[in-house]
């Protein structure tokens, strides 16, 4: 039966442990980085900048475009006026009248010549009709059916010189991609910092919960002893009431710590992307004494920060982008040269009369644009762009000074936290010794209850200070690595 009971108990314990997630600091960081939505957004911004850089490079290459159009007009294009059409269509009639008039004049001036020309007179109407036919044919030939017009063209454009705009824009997009990557890295460090803060806050409250439980057991034990002493007549009810007040205070402290611990775990769960009511356990909960790092050196840390801080890298890239924007602005007011080639088709045809067929032709040319006068617009815009570039440089210089101050402050806090932990450890040892003497004196009847309560309170304060000092050491180290740009 004992073996069966032990087996069942081991299974129950293993199931309970498996239902509780044990998380290390590294696993919390990994889950927080994976689940953070803002980090996903910044990752997509890197993709945006990457493809914009690729798009900018295509400006070096020739562009090919096709265009087609159709237009229906109310009237057709006419090469002849209405009077001209009438005159050409009736050219035979006019010629016939002129010939007859000429024959009459010749007959009047010379009867003999008139007699010779008389046989030709019947031929004159035929000649006039033929000339009318020829004239009408010419009018018909010049007729254009252009009410339905079709046109299409394929055009190739190759930039030759754009004032340096294309090169500057390619540099801007390259810097923009690096800027997006730097901002992504900054976001990662911010998430790691927030995760570390939440993690060590939970560790602090776990230890304070243990401390509150230990303190509650101490005062409960003292309360039990006082009750026995009251029953024996060696202690007063006032002593018992004062101890019971401390028991109530200890219970309230434990409740407050438990509530704070539950809320802190919820915060950590939210950062890690796991359900808020998940029962988690941290790997450092059982660690009694956290290791203390060696004393930090400010000069080395400043040099590391200037080399690694992503904020400085971002501002440096921003300054470079603004410098290239000066070139882009200047290029707007410089000459540009481009080579063009196209093939165009039309219907009605433009190369063989106006026949209703698609016919085309190719053409090659060069396009040059030279700004001549713009009332100083270019100069003003370039100066404005240079001013923006100067602002970016000044911001970079200002942030460098602030980073140096921040690193020195973080280094000082690390060293200060180490000293506070050493003092808190000594105070805790003294408080433990004081509590031991108080218990011994109380058991011997030479120390009153109030002294024992004071010793317990001092012990609680010393233990709490030590926990705070240990967590402070860890957090100041995290802040220092963040200020140095090495938090990963």
Secondary structure, 3 states (H helix, E strand, C coil): CHHHHHHHHHHHHHHHHHHCEEECHHHHHHHHHHHCHHHHHHHHHHHHHHHHHHHHHHHHCCEEEEEEEEEECCCCCCCCCHHHHHHHHCHHHHHHHHHHHHHHHHHHHCHHHHHHHHHHHHHHHHHHHHHHHHHHHHHHHCCCCCCEEEEEEEEEEEEEECCCHHHHHHHHHHHHHHHHHHHHHHHHHHHHHHHHHHHHHHHHHHHHHHHHHHHHHHHHHHHHHHHHHHHHCCCCHHHHHHHHHHHHHHHHHHHHHHHHHHHHHHHHHHHHCCCCCCCEEEHHHHCCCCCCCCCCCHHHHHHHHHHHCHHHHHHHHHHHHHHHHHHHHHHCCCCEEEEEEEEEEEECCCCCCCCCCCEEEEEEEEEEECCCCCCCHHHHHHHHHHHHHHHHHHHHHHHHHHHHHHHHHHHHHHHHHHHHHHHHHHHHHHHHHHHHHHHHHHHHCCCCHHHHHHHHHHHHHHHHHHHHHHHHHHHHHHHHHHHHCCCC
